[in-house]
Structures are given as C-alpha cells and as structure tokens.
Amino acid sequence: MVSKQPEEVYAERALRAGASGYWVKTGTREELIDAIETVLAGELHVSPGIALVAVHRLIENPAVYRHASNLTDRELHVFGLIGAGFGTNRIAKELGISPRTVETYNEHIKVKLGYPDAEGLRRGARDWFRLNRR
C-alpha cells in the first residue's frame, strides 16, 4: 500500500486488511524500490522505524496496543480524539456527527476494550494516544 497517511497509525491496519507492505509517499525512491522488492519476494514491508516502534509497543504495553486493533476505523478515530483530550461535543463537531452518536461510539469502545466506565476509557485513550505519538 502506498499512502500519504502516517504509517505509525495506519500501517498495522493496512497489513491486517491484507496489504503486503506499507510505504509512505514521502519516502525516497530507493525505499520504494526496496519495498517493492520485499513484497515481490513474499515478505511484509514496513520501514525500520515502524518495526522498532511496534516492538517497543508490544514490550511496553501489549494490552493497550493489541486491543486497539479490535476497533473499527471510526471507533479508532474517536478513541484517538478522546486520548487527545477532546470532549464529546468537540468530537461531534470535529467528525460532523451528533453528540449522541459519539456517546454510542464511546460505549462500543468501552465494551470492546473492557473499560468499566468513562474515566477508564479516558485514561486508556490517553495512554494509547501517548504511545502512538512517538
């Protein structure tokens, strides 16, 4: 997959969806050639930086990193906004949806990630956000 989106957030999702590699358009020509050759050889391609980040995430907090992959794209977006400190009304405005819809996403996220209450959700989202800003 070739994308302009940051691989720190989207590479794993692309690979889980079936992509054989992830290359960011801001990379060099040589990196693109390496990515193509790697995929043609039947291997997965991610940059060395993202591979290192993935290993660190797994070591530091495997539960937070692993469970976030169970979310839909929209739930992940809401989760990230919660982690960035956005409240329900601001998330609704940002995404062009109603506050009630945001609350529904919050409930789905709490169930999927096993948070007992809204405070647990906010704390978990902040932890996830902090880990994924590297």
C-alpha positions in Angstrom: 0.0 0.0 0.0 1.3 3.4 -0.9 -0.2 6.2 1.2 0.4 9.7 2.5 -1.0 8.8 5.9 1.5 8.3 8.8 2.5 4.7 9.0 2.6 4.8 12.8 -1.2 4.8 12.8 -2.2 3.1 9.6 0.5 0.5 8.6 -0.8 -2.1 11.1 -4.4 -1.6 9.9 -3.4 -1.9 6.3 -1.4 -5.1 6.9 -4.3 -6.6 8.9 -6.6 -5.7 6.0 -4.3 -7.8 3.7 -1.7 -5.3 2.4 1.7 -6.9 1.9 3.5 -3.7 2.8 3.2 0.0 3.6 5.2 2.8 2.1 4.7 6.5 2.8 4.8 8.7 -0.3 7.3 11.0 1.5 9.9 8.2 1.4 12.8 8.0 -1.0 12.9 6.4 -4.4 15.3 3.8 -3.0 12.9 3.0 -0.2 10.1 2.5 -2.7 12.2 0.1 -4.7 13.2 -1.8 -1.6 9.5 -2.0 -0.6 8.5 -3.4 -4.0 11.4 -6.0 -4.0 10.5 -7.1 -0.4 6.8 -7.6 -1.3 7.7 -9.4 -4.6 9.9 -11.8 -2.5 6.8 -12.7 -0.5 7.8 -10.7 2.7 6.0 -7.9 4.5 7.4 -4.4 4.2 7.4 -1.7 6.8 10.0 0.8 7.5 12.7 0.0 10.1 11.3 2.8 12.2 7.8 1.4 12.4 9.2 -2.1 13.0 11.1 -0.7 16.0 8.0 1.2 17.3 5.9 -2.0 17.0 8.4 -4.0 19.1 8.6 -1.2 21.7 4.8 -1.0 22.0 4.5 -4.8 22.4 7.1 -4.7 25.2 5.8 -1.7 27.0 2.1 -2.2 27.0 0.9 -5.2 24.9 -2.7 -5.0 26.1 -3.4 -1.4 25.1 -1.7 -1.8 21.7 -3.3 -5.2 20.9 -6.8 -4.3 21.9 -7.0 -1.0 19.9 -6.7 -3.1 16.8 -10.2 -4.5 17.5 -11.8 -1.1 16.9 -13.4 0.0 13.6 -11.7 2.9 11.8 -14.3 5.3 13.1 -14.0 3.9 16.7 -10.2 4.3 16.5 -10.6 7.9 15.3 -13.0 8.6 18.3 -10.6 6.8 20.7 -7.7 8.9 19.4 -9.6 12.1 19.8 -10.6 11.1 23.4 -6.9 10.5 24.0 -6.0 13.9 22.6 -8.3 15.4 25.3 -11.4 16.1 23.2 -14.8 16.0 24.9 -18.0 14.6 23.4 -19.2 17.9 21.9 -15.8 18.7 20.3 -15.5 15.2 18.9 -19.0 15.5 17.4 -18.2 18.8 15.8 -14.9 17.6 14.5 -16.5 14.5 12.9 -19.7 16.1 11.8 -21.9 13.7 13.9 -24.2 14.2 16.8 -23.0 14.0 20.4 -25.3 11.1 20.9 -23.5 9.2 18.1 -20.2 10.0 19.9 -21.6 8.5 23.1 -22.6 5.4 21.2 -19.1 5.0 19.9 -17.8 5.5 23.4 -20.0 2.7 24.6 -18.8 0.4 21.8 -15.2 1.2 22.6 -15.7 0.6 26.3 -17.2 -2.8 25.6 -14.5 -3.8 23.0 -11.6 -2.7 25.2 -13.0 -3.7 28.5 -13.2 -0.3 30.2 -15.6 -0.3 33.2 -16.6 3.4 32.9 -16.0 6.7 31.2 -12.9 7.5 33.3 -11.3 4.2 32.5 -12.0 4.9 28.8 -10.4 8.4 29.0 -7.4 7.0 30.9 -6.9 4.2 28.4 -7.3 6.6 25.4 -4.7 8.9 26.9 -2.3 6.0 27.3 -2.9 4.8 23.8 -2.5 8.3 22.4 0.7 8.9 24.3 2.2 5.5 23.0 1.1 6.3 19.4 2.5 9.8 19.2 6.1 8.6 19.0 
